[in-house]
Amino acid sequence: MIMVVNEELVDKLAHLAKLEFTPEQKADMMADFQKILDFVGKLEELDVEGVEPLIHLTSHSASLRPDVPHVTITHEEALKNSPLADSDYFKVPKVLAKH
């Protein structure tokens, strides 16, 4: 499948990612996308006949610890060094605004 990298594609991806680009940044993005597609095109040229798919990076299985809850710091100790707190919660400045 051949994908065309153009301003329309970059605009669509920017919209989906909620990004805005200057014309210079848009040109840079188009060049970067083209480099990525060229690299993937090179990978498509490889003969992978008979190559088993890689499921795990190593043959070792993960050793998992039991998930046992325990208290490492009390509620009061956690709130003690907070610049803003009430009796139960950290208080933080509002960082999101409605548009």
FENWOVEN-V944560 format. One record per pair of residues at least 4 apart in sequence whose ideal C-beta (glycine too) atoms are under 7 Angstrom apart, sorted by the first residue. I is the first residue (numbers start at 1). J is the second residue. If there is no record, write none. Layout:
I:J
I:J
//
This chain:
3:37
5:9
5:30
5:33
5:34
5:37
7:11
7:26
8:12
9:13
10:14
10:21
10:26
10:29
10:30
11:15
12:16
13:17
14:19
14:20
14:21
21:25
21:26
21:29
22:26
23:27
24:28
25:29
26:30
27:31
28:32
29:33
30:34
31:35
32:36
33:37
34:38
35:39
36:40
37:41
38:42
39:43
40:44
73:77
73:78
75:79
76:80
79:85
79:90
82:90
84:91
85:89
85:90
85:91
86:91
//
